[in-house]
Amino acid sequence: MPLQPLESVNIVCPYCGEVIDIEIDTSISEQQYVEDCHVCCAPIVFRVEIDDASEHVNVEVHRENE
């Protein structure tokens, strides 16, 4: 199935450990941005890579000060 413009991905907050559902913009193959946790409001750094060949969305998250 081809990637949708927005893909839903579950991540674990590196601060509070809660599982959070986020939307990833798949039109950008590599991106890094900061988004606050929906539960504890701490700033999470997201690194996203889209593999166009396999259509796999790789999301890494870490604390802002790491």
N, CA, C and O atoms as a MOPAC input file, in Angstrom:
PM7 MOZYME 1SCF
protein

 N      0.84600 1    -1.17000 1     0.00000 1
 C      0.00000 1     0.00000 1     0.00000 1
 C      0.89500 1     1.23700 1     0.00000 1
 O      1.79300 1     1.33600 1     0.83600 1
 N      0.67500 1     2.18200 1    -0.91300 1
 C      1.48900 1     3.39400 1    -0.96100 1
 C      1.30100 1     4.23800 1     0.29800 1
 O      0.26500 1     4.18300 1     0.96100 1
 N      2.33100 1     5.01400 1     0.60100 1
 C      2.25000 1     5.89500 1     1.76600 1
 C      1.19500 1     6.96500 1     1.54100 1
 O      1.03500 1     7.48500 1     0.43600 1
 N      0.49000 1     7.27800 1     2.59500 1
 C     -0.47600 1     8.37500 1     2.58400 1
 C      0.29000 1     9.67500 1     2.84400 1
 O      1.39900 1     9.62500 1     3.37600 1
 N     -0.26500 1    10.83500 1     2.48400 1
 C      0.42300 1    12.10400 1     2.75900 1
 C      0.75800 1    12.28500 1     4.24300 1
 O      1.78600 1    12.86500 1     4.59200 1
 N     -0.12800 1    11.77900 1     5.10900 1
 C      0.12500 1    11.77800 1     6.54500 1
 C     -0.00500 1    10.34500 1     7.03800 1
 O     -1.04300 1     9.70900 1     6.85800 1
 N      1.05000 1     9.84500 1     7.65700 1
 C      1.03200 1     8.48800 1     8.21200 1
 C      0.97900 1     8.57200 1     9.72900 1
 O      1.69900 1     9.36600 1    10.33600 1
 N      0.14200 1     7.76800 1    10.33500 1
 C      0.02800 1     7.70500 1    11.78600 1
 C      1.07900 1     6.73600 1    12.32500 1
 O      1.19000 1     5.60300 1    11.85500 1
 N      1.85100 1     7.19300 1    13.32000 1
 C      2.92200 1     6.39500 1    13.91800 1
 C      2.82400 1     6.51400 1    15.43900 1
 O      2.58600 1     7.60100 1    15.96500 1
 N      3.00500 1     5.40100 1    16.13800 1
 C      3.06000 1     5.43000 1    17.59800 1
 C      4.50400 1     5.55400 1    18.04400 1
 O      5.37700 1     4.83000 1    17.56600 1
 N      4.75000 1     6.47800 1    18.96400 1
 C      6.08300 1     6.64200 1    19.55400 1
 C      5.93100 1     6.58800 1    21.07400 1
 O      4.82600 1     6.71400 1    21.60300 1
 N      7.05200 1     6.40100 1    21.76300 1
 C      7.06100 1     6.42800 1    23.22000 1
 C      7.79700 1     7.69800 1    23.64900 1
 O      8.93400 1     7.93000 1    23.24100 1
 N      7.14800 1     8.51100 1    24.46700 1
 C      7.75900 1     9.75000 1    24.95000 1
 C      9.01300 1     9.41100 1    25.74800 1
 O      8.95500 1     8.59700 1    26.67000 1
 N     10.15400 1    10.02800 1    25.40600 1
 C     11.38400 1     9.74400 1    26.14500 1
 C     11.40700 1    10.35400 1    27.55100 1
 O     12.34000 1    10.10300 1    28.31500 1
 N     10.41000 1    11.13500 1    27.89300 1
 C     10.32200 1    11.72900 1    29.23000 1
 C      9.38500 1    10.93500 1    30.14000 1
 O      9.79100 1    10.46400 1    31.20300 1
 N      8.12300 1    10.79100 1    29.71200 1
 C      7.11800 1    10.18800 1    30.59800 1
 C      6.80100 1     8.73300 1    30.25900 1
 O      6.13600 1     8.05600 1    31.04300 1
 N      7.26500 1     8.23600 1    29.10500 1
 C      7.05700 1     6.84000 1    28.74600 1
 C      5.69400 1     6.51900 1    28.15400 1
 O      5.40400 1     5.35500 1    27.87800 1
 N      4.85600 1     7.52300 1    27.95500 1
 C      3.53200 1     7.28900 1    27.37900 1
 C      3.63500 1     7.03500 1    25.87300 1
 O      4.48200 1     7.61900 1    25.19700 1
 N      2.77600 1     6.17000 1    25.35900 1
 C      2.68400 1     5.93000 1    23.92200 1
 C      1.80600 1     7.02000 1    23.32200 1
 O      0.68700 1     7.26100 1    23.77500 1
 N      2.33600 1     7.67000 1    22.29400 1
 C      1.64600 1     8.80200 1    21.67000 1
 C      1.49100 1     8.52100 1    20.18200 1
 O      2.43200 1     8.07000 1    19.52900 1
 N      0.31500 1     8.78300 1    19.65400 1
 C      0.05400 1     8.64900 1    18.22800 1
 C      0.33200 1     9.99100 1    17.56700 1
 O     -0.26100 1    11.00400 1    17.93800 1
 N      1.23500 1     9.99900 1    16.58300 1
 C      1.56400 1    11.24400 1    15.88200 1
 C      1.34900 1    11.05700 1    14.38800 1
 O      1.31200 1     9.93100 1    13.89200 1
 N      1.21100 1    12.15400 1    13.68500 1
 C      1.06500 1    12.15100 1    12.23700 1
 C      2.38500 1    12.61800 1    11.62500 1
 O      2.92400 1    13.65600 1    12.00800 1
 N      2.89900 1    11.83700 1    10.66700 1
 C      4.14900 1    12.15400 1     9.98000 1
 C      3.82800 1    12.59900 1     8.55900 1
 O      3.08900 1    11.92100 1     7.84500 1
 N      4.38400 1    13.74000 1     8.14700 1
 C      4.24100 1    14.23600 1     6.78300 1
 C      5.20700 1    13.44700 1     5.90200 1
 O      6.42000 1    13.63000 1     6.00100 1
 N      4.68900 1    12.57800 1     5.05000 1
 C      5.54100 1    11.71500 1     4.23000 1
 C      6.01500 1    12.38300 1     2.94300 1
 O      6.72700 1    11.75500 1     2.16000 1
 N      5.64100 1    13.62800 1     2.70500 1
 C      6.10100 1    14.32600 1     1.50200 1
 C      7.54200 1    14.80700 1     1.64400 1
 O      8.15700 1    15.22100 1     0.66100 1
 N      8.08600 1    14.75500 1     2.86500 1
 C      9.47000 1    15.16400 1     3.13200 1
 C     10.24200 1    13.91600 1     3.53000 1
 O      9.92100 1    13.29100 1     4.54000 1
 N     11.26100 1    13.54200 1     2.75000 1
 C     11.94100 1    12.26400 1     2.97800 1
 C     12.83800 1    12.25800 1     4.22100 1
 O     13.00800 1    11.21000 1     4.84500 1
 N     13.40900 1    13.40000 1     4.58700 1
 C     14.20700 1    13.50200 1     5.82100 1
 C     13.83000 1    14.79000 1     6.52800 1
 O     13.77600 1    15.86000 1     5.92200 1
 N     13.57000 1    14.66600 1     7.81700 1
 C     13.20000 1    15.85500 1     8.58300 1
 C     13.55700 1    15.68600 1    10.05400 1
 O     13.62600 1    14.57100 1    10.57200 1
 N     13.78000 1    16.80400 1    10.70400 1
 C     13.99400 1    16.82500 1    12.15300 1
 C     13.23900 1    18.02300 1    12.68900 1
 O     13.32600 1    19.12400 1    12.14600 1
 N     12.49600 1    17.79500 1    13.76600 1
 C     11.71300 1    18.87900 1    14.35700 1
 C     11.43000 1    18.57000 1    15.81600 1
 O     11.64800 1    17.44900 1    16.27500 1
 N     10.94500 1    19.56200 1    16.54000 1
 C     10.60100 1    19.41500 1    17.95500 1
 C      9.09300 1    19.56700 1    18.08900 1
 O      8.48500 1    20.48000 1    17.53200 1
 N      8.50900 1    18.63900 1    18.85000 1
 C      7.06700 1    18.68700 1    19.13600 1
 C      6.88600 1    18.32100 1    20.60400 1
 O      7.54200 1    17.41000 1    21.11000 1
 N      6.00600 1    19.02500 1    21.27500 1
 C      5.76000 1    18.74100 1    22.68600 1
 C      4.95200 1    17.46000 1    22.84900 1
 O      4.07800 1    17.15500 1    22.03600 1
 N      5.25700 1    16.71000 1    23.91500 1
 C      4.50500 1    15.51300 1    24.26900 1
 C      3.07200 1    15.92900 1    24.58300 1
 O      2.84600 1    16.93400 1    25.25800 1
 N      2.12100 1    15.16600 1    24.10000 1
 C      0.70200 1    15.47000 1    24.32700 1
 C      0.28600 1    15.17600 1    25.76500 1
 O     -0.78300 1    15.60200 1    26.20200 1
 N      1.13700 1    14.43900 1    26.51100 1
 C      0.80300 1    14.06000 1    27.88200 1
 C      1.53300 1    14.94900 1    28.88900 1
 O      0.89400 1    15.57500 1    29.73500 1
 N      2.88200 1    15.01100 1    28.80500 1
 C      3.65500 1    15.74400 1    29.81300 1
 C      4.16800 1    17.10400 1    29.33100 1
 O      4.76800 1    17.84300 1    30.11200 1
 N      3.94400 1    17.44200 1    28.07100 1
 C      4.31200 1    18.74200 1    27.48100 1
 C      5.81100 1    18.97200 1    27.34500 1
 O      6.22600 1    20.10100 1    27.08000 1
 N      6.63700 1    17.94500 1    27.51800 1
 C      8.09000 1    18.08500 1    27.35200 1
 C      8.43200 1    18.09700 1    25.85900 1
 O      7.74100 1    17.46700 1    25.05900 1
 N      9.50700 1    18.81800 1    25.48000 1
 C      9.87900 1    18.91800 1    24.06500 1
 C     10.59700 1    17.65200 1    23.56700 1
 O     11.66000 1    17.29500 1    24.07500 1
 N     10.01300 1    16.98900 1    22.58300 1
 C     10.58000 1    15.77100 1    22.00400 1
 C     11.18400 1    16.11700 1    20.64700 1
 O     10.53800 1    16.76300 1    19.82200 1
 N     12.42400 1    15.68600 1    20.41700 1
 C     13.06500 1    15.86900 1    19.11800 1
 C     12.74700 1    14.65200 1    18.25500 1
 O     13.00100 1    13.51400 1    18.65100 1
 N     12.19400 1    14.90100 1    17.08900 1
 C     11.84600 1    13.84400 1    16.13900 1
 C     12.83000 1    13.86700 1    14.98200 1
 O     13.12200 1    14.92800 1    14.43100 1
 N     13.34200 1    12.70100 1    14.61100 1
 C     14.12000 1    12.52500 1    13.38900 1
 C     13.35700 1    11.50900 1    12.54700 1
 O     13.11300 1    10.38200 1    12.97800 1
 N     12.98600 1    11.92600 1    11.34400 1
 C     12.14900 1    11.08600 1    10.48600 1
 C     12.86400 1    10.87200 1     9.16200 1
 O     13.37200 1    11.81300 1     8.55200 1
 N     12.89400 1     9.61500 1     8.72800 1
 C     13.41800 1     9.26900 1     7.41300 1
 C     12.40600 1     8.37300 1     6.71900 1
 O     11.87200 1     7.43500 1     7.31000 1
 N     12.15500 1     8.67800 1     5.45600 1
 C     11.24300 1     7.88400 1     4.64300 1
 C     12.08000 1     7.14100 1     3.61100 1
 O     12.81500 1     7.76200 1     2.84300 1
 N     11.97600 1     5.82100 1     3.58900 1
 C     12.63700 1     5.00900 1     2.57100 1
 C     11.65600 1     4.85900 1     1.41700 1
 O     10.68500 1     4.10900 1     1.50400 1
 N     11.92400 1     5.58600 1     0.33300 1
 C     10.99600 1     5.58300 1    -0.80300 1
 C     10.86500 1     4.20200 1    -1.43800 1
 O      9.78300 1     3.83600 1    -1.89700 1
 N     11.94600 1     3.43400 1    -1.47100 1
 C     11.91000 1     2.11100 1    -2.10700 1
 C     10.97600 1     1.15800 1    -1.35800 1
 O     10.14300 1     0.48800 1    -1.96900 1
 N     11.12100 1     1.10300 1    -0.03400 1
 C     10.29700 1     0.17000 1     0.74900 1
 C      9.05900 1     0.84000 1     1.34900 1
 O      8.19900 1     0.16800 1     1.91900 1
 N      8.97200 1     2.16400 1     1.21900 1
 C      7.88500 1     2.95400 1     1.79700 1
 C      7.81000 1     2.77800 1     3.30900 1
 O      6.72600 1     2.76300 1     3.89400 1
 N      8.98000 1     2.64600 1     3.93300 1
 C      9.06100 1     2.48800 1     5.38500 1
 C      9.32400 1     3.85400 1     6.01700 1
 O     10.17600 1     4.61100 1     5.55300 1
 N      8.58200 1     4.15600 1     7.07800 1
 C      8.75200 1     5.39800 1     7.82900 1
 C      9.54600 1     5.07100 1     9.09100 1
 O      9.07600 1     4.31800 1     9.94400 1
 N     10.74800 1     5.63600 1     9.20900 1
 C     11.58800 1     5.42500 1    10.38600 1
 C     11.54900 1     6.69300 1    11.23600 1
 O     11.92400 1     7.77000 1    10.77200 1
 N     11.09100 1     6.55800 1    12.48600 1
 C     10.98900 1     7.69800 1    13.40000 1
 C     11.82500 1     7.41700 1    14.63700 1
 O     11.62200 1     6.41200 1    15.31900 1
 N     12.76500 1     8.30800 1    14.92200 1
 C     13.55900 1     8.26000 1    16.15100 1
 C     13.18600 1     9.45300 1    17.00700 1
 O     13.03700 1    10.56400 1    16.49700 1
 N     13.03300 1     9.23300 1    18.31300 1
 C     12.71900 1    10.33600 1    19.21100 1
 C     13.72100 1    10.35800 1    20.34900 1
 O     14.20300 1     9.31100 1    20.78100 1
 N     14.03300 1    11.54500 1    20.83000 1
 C     14.89100 1    11.67600 1    21.99500 1
 C     14.62100 1    12.99000 1    22.70100 1
 O     13.93500 1    13.86900 1    22.18200 1
 N     15.18100 1    13.10200 1    23.90300 1
 C     15.02200 1    14.32000 1    24.69600 1
 C     15.73200 1    15.47200 1    24.00400 1
 O     16.68500 1    15.25800 1    23.25500 1
 N     15.27800 1    16.67200 1    24.24900 1
 C     15.84600 1    17.84600 1    23.60100 1
 C     17.30900 1    18.05500 1    23.96900 1
 O     18.07100 1    18.55900 1    23.14300 1
 N     17.72800 1    17.68900 1    25.16600 1
 C     19.10100 1    17.97100 1    25.59500 1
 C     20.05700 1    16.81300 1    25.33900 1
 O     21.17400 1    16.83400 1    25.85600 1
 N     19.66600 1    15.80400 1    24.56400 1
 C     20.54900 1    14.67800 1    24.25700 1
 C     21.34200 1    14.94700 1    23.00300 1
 O     22.14100 1    14.10800 1    22.58600 1

